[in-house]
Amino acid sequence: MEEGSSQVTRLLQLWGGGDQSALEQLTPIVFQELHRLAHCYMSGEREGHLLQTTALINEAYIRLTGLDSIDWQSRTHFYAVAAQTMRRILVDFARSQKALKRGGEVQRVVIEENLLASQATDLNLVALDDALLLLSEVDERKSRVVELRFFGGLSIAETAQVLGVSPDTVMRDWRLAKVWLRREMDKTG
Amino acid sequence: MKPGLWRRIEELFHKSLELDSSRRTDFLEKASKGDEELRSEVESLLAEEETTGEFLETPALQVAAQALAESRTELAGKTLGEYKVLSLLGTGGTAIVYKALHLELEQHRALKVLPPEIASDRTRMRRFRREAKAVSRLSHPNIARIFELREESGVHFIVLEYVDGETLSDRLKKGPVPISELVGYARRVAEALDHAHSKRIVHRDIKPSNIMITTGQSLKVLDFGLAKIKEAEEETSGEQSFSTDTLTQPGVVMGTIGYMSPEQLLGKDLDQRTDIFSLGVVIYNMTTGILPFPGKTLSDQMDRILNSHPEALARFNREVPVKLEMIVRKCLQKEPKKRYRTCRKLLADLSDI
């Protein structure tokens, strides 16, 4: 059963070496773990109320690879796939909630049209995902910055590390990407 | 978009931001050199920039959690039939539990709201109703009762006994449990299980968070027979069955694998001895403060549960009676046929301590 831990580590290393098929094998494993963790975090089943996405991702990393010590190479690759995976998880969740329209007054109140359009931040994850897709067609790197920072919760420095660019570049990318996305989302209302 | 245009937009965007807002328009005019598309693009982006502020600064997970929390508390204050929903008690995965008041009887209840994905699935609901019916026949001082299954205003929910107290898991966080106290708890859980087993009901999810300690060190076991519902919930939440080494089991929630029996992990048929195994883990945990089959990764834990023998209780707690050591070891046997066959025998041994 030790296989489990080293399997993920091996896949991460292979992917780091450029093996794309390793990523394909990695993704479902990471997905399953993050999905479970995300549900727990979202339901408040975790201690401490600071919902740090990187804490969740780190936890998943340790649970999947058993590596406490940080192998920087593998970890940054893990971050990249984790951010991508978190995006899928959260957007899929938002889409599925959107599709649920139950009859009955109370249920309609409980499940809003767009569950993840939080009043607090007025943010619609489904619309964001669509806009992000458009952005990736214009500028791939900027969409990755958003994916890593917003869905993966990574800092500027961590993002710079994953992408192999300077923090300054990340900051500029982030700034423009946010503006572009917001404008795009405003268009579709 | 014309090639190179995007690079120019980017460049002018950042350059403009370095200037005073008053000087930007002029700068743009000159820098865009008559390219109207370029100028208007940058201009509109700059305009948007002014109001962007905190946009996307809160990570997605937090946004999702916030929205989820908001939507769930909205049921509070509403009335479902003769039940007035008071407050959100907690969430366990996808199930949401509220504290409610039975208006006529003026008694508290716990309402477990079924997510719509399950409520709309007729097969699951049928299976679930059958299970709930069987469990509602359980009547025992150490088992939290199920009263009824209801539907009001499109909301499907289970009405449960409201238990006031703290979970064993919360109690364990506070520190070690004295031997006499923990034996008392073990006996009560065993009594509850014995009652259920006699009615051919297996709990399937015995763990500290499902055990409520009430006043006077009494206790109630929660969520009886609802493990089948967890199965249904997991199935609909989109857990695709990727074949990894770990966890192809339905109903596995993160963090609870530690209490699962070998046959549960392997997807075999379960009987009352699975509950006895889990109870053994609970006793071990109460006595030592740690799990008998710990592990940093899920596959480590699974491996231990299936293949390793736990450390002796005495290693961690010097006051452990030998009898307790033997009881726990018997409960934690990998093969069901080597464990206690029923809780009766377990209770007999427990009373010898």
Interface residues (C-beta under 8 A of the other chain):
Chain A: M1 E2 E3 G4 S5 Q7 P28 I29 F31 Q32 E33 H35 R36 L37 A38 H39 C40 Y41 M42 S43 G44 E45 L51 Q52 T53 L56 I62 R63 L64 T65 G66 D68 M86 R87 L90 D92 F93 A94 S96 L100 R102 G103 G104 E105 V106 Q107 R108 V109 V110 I111 E112 L115 L116 A117 S118 Q119 A120 T121 L123 L125 V138 D139 V146 R149 F150 F151 G152 G153 R172 R175 L176 K178 V179 W180 L181 R182 R183 D186
Chain B: M1 W6 E10 F13 H14 L17 S44 L45 E48 E49 T51 T52 E54 F55 L56 T58 P59 A60 L61 Q62 V63 A64 A65 Q66 A67 L68 A69 E70 S71 R72 E74 L75 K78 L80 G90 T91 G92 G93 T94 P116 E117 S120 E152 S153 G154 V155 S237 G238 E239 Q240 F242 T244 D245 T246 L247 V252 V253 M254 G255 K296 T297 L298 S299 D300 M302 D303 L306 N307
